[in-house]
Each structure stands twice: as structure tokens, then as C-alpha cells.
Amino acid sequence: MTDTSVRNAAIPRHPIEGLPDTQDQLFGMLTALAAQLAVTRERLDTVERLAQAAGLFGPDDVDSFQPDGASSQARDGIRQHLIARIFRPVQDASVRTARLLRGEGA
């Protein structure tokens, strides 16, 4: 049987052997971004199909939507969370480097 449940937590990614740290970080960032984009596109497709089938709204309504202040603020939070998630490999590398420089080990 195939597992179709929604995954709520990211699976930790392990460094790629032999790849320079900066390239590994970039790969991690691109992987996170691609995963987020795929999930978002699938969910958007589902919402648009359900809404159109129910006669609620269509793609043109989505394109012309203007969010209010509370919606804009919520979207800003979502955007910041996504950016933090994408850049996490760089942040993690900075923490590791700082620990090494302080002599704390990896």
C-alpha cells in the first residue's frame, strides 16, 4: 500500500560526500525550494479545481484578488518562514563554522 499521508516535518538532508560545502548548501536550498514549490502548485491546483467545480470562483478571480491588511500580514509571515527554510543550509553552515572557530568541534 502507498503512503499518501501529508508529511508535516522535513526529512533532514545529509551532506553529499565529496561536494564542497558551498555547493552542498546551494543544493540543499534548491531542494527545499523545489519541494515547497511542488507542494504549493499541487495544493493550488486542487483548490482551483474544487472552486471551479463548485461554481465559486475561477483562475481570473484568483489573479485579480487584492488582499486586505490582515491577509497581507499573514502572507508576509508565510514568506519569511519560507525564506528561512530555504536559507537554512547556509545558516547551519555558519553555526558550524562559528563552533569550529571557537574550538567547540563540529
N, C-alpha and C positions, 0 to 999 in steps of 0.2 A: 504494500500500500504506500502511496506517495504522501509525504508530509506536506499539507497545504496550509498549515497554520502560519500566522503572521509572526515574524521574528521581531521581538521588541528590543533586543540588545545586539550590538555589533559583535561579530566574532573577531577576537584580536588577530591582527595580522602579524606574521613573523617576518623578520628581515630576510631578504634574498641573499643567499651566500654569494660572495664574490662581487656584489654590486656595491659601488661606492655609496656611502651614507646619503649624500645629497640626491643621488638618483633613486635610491630606495625610498627616501622621503617623498620625492615627487611621484613615484609610482603609488605610494600609499594615498597621497592626496587625490590623484586621478581616480584611483579605485573607489575611494569614498564618494567622490563626486559622481562618478558613473552609477554607483549603486543608488544614491539618492535620486538622481535624475530618472533612473528606470522605474523606481517605486512611484515617484511623483507622476510620471507620464501614465503609468498603469492606473493609478487612482483617478487622475483627471479624466482619462478615457471612460472609466466606469461611471463617474459622476455625470459626465456629459451624455452618455448613452441612456442612463436611467432618467435623467431630467427630460431629455428629448422624448423618450418613450412615454413619459407621464404627461407630456404637453406642458411642462413647467417653464422651460427656457431652452435656448439653443446656444451654439457657439458664438453667434453675434452678440447675444446678451452678455456673455462672459467677457468678450473683448471690450465692450463698452462700459463695463461696470466701474464705478468710481467709489472706492472705499471711504467710509467715514473716519473720523479721528481715532476711535477705539479700534477699528479694524486695521488702520494703518499702523497703530502702535503694536498690535498683536503681530502683524506681519513683520515689523522691524525686529521683534524678539525672535521670531522663527528664522529670519535671515541671519541674525547674529549667531544663533545656535548652529546653523548650517555652516557658516564660515568657520566657526571654532572647530567644528567636527572635521572639516576639510583640511584645516591647517594643523590639526593635532599632531601629525608626524613631525612637523618642524618644531613644535613646542616641546614634544617629548625628547627630541634630539638636543634641544637647548638645555633641558633639565639634565640629561645625561652628561653633556659636556661640562656643565657647571659643577656637577658632582665630581667628575674626574679631576677638574681643576682644583677643587677643594680637597682632593685626596680621599674621597669617600668611596671610590670604586664605582662599578657600573650599576 
